[in-house]
Amino acid sequence: MSLYITEECINCDLCVPECPNDAITMGKIFYQIDTDLCTECEGFYDEPQCIPVCPVYCILPLAN
């Protein structure tokens, strides 16, 4: 599974240091998550670490 960041992202930078896989990077307009790198923190934590720090709740699960 993977997560993605919606256009509501305000580029606050809070999610970037939380990602153990370095999957979150700055895109052209807002941050993006590399779906090849994102594991939703599996193997590191019990749940994704970026979601609870997001002040605008713009990090969501990618639909299959």
N, C-alpha and C positions, 0 to 999 in steps of 0.2 A: 504494500500500500504506500501511498504517498500523499502529501499535502500540497496545497497551492495557496497563493496569496491573491486576493481579489484587488480590484482597482480602488478599493477604499483605503488602501495602504497609505499611511501618512509619512513613510520613511523615517520613523522614529529611531531606528537602529536597535531596538530592544531584542528582537528575535535573533539577530545574527550571532551574538556570543553564546546563545543557548543551544545552538545546533552542534551536536558532537560530530556530525558528518561533513561539516562545511558545505551544506547543500543550499544555503541561503546567500544570494548575492544580489547586488544592485543591478536592476534591469535598466532599460532606457528611461522609464518614468518612475517606477516603483520597484520594490524588492521582488524577487522571484525565487522559487524553489526548484532546484534541479531534481526532476522526478527519478533520475537514475541514481542519485545519491541519497535521497530521502528515504529513511526506513521508519519514520515516525518514532525515532529514538529507540527502536527495538534493539536489544542487546546492550543498551546503556541505561535506560530508564523504563519505568512501567508505563509511561504515557509521554506523548510529545511535549517537549519543554517550551516550544515557541508559542503555543496556543495561549497558555495562561498569562504570558507577559504582554500580549498584544492588546493595546489600549482601545483599539477600534474593532476587535474581533473579526479580522479579515483573513485569518488563516483557517482554511477548511479542508476536509478530506476530499481527495480527488475521486470523482465518480468512476466506477469501472466501466 
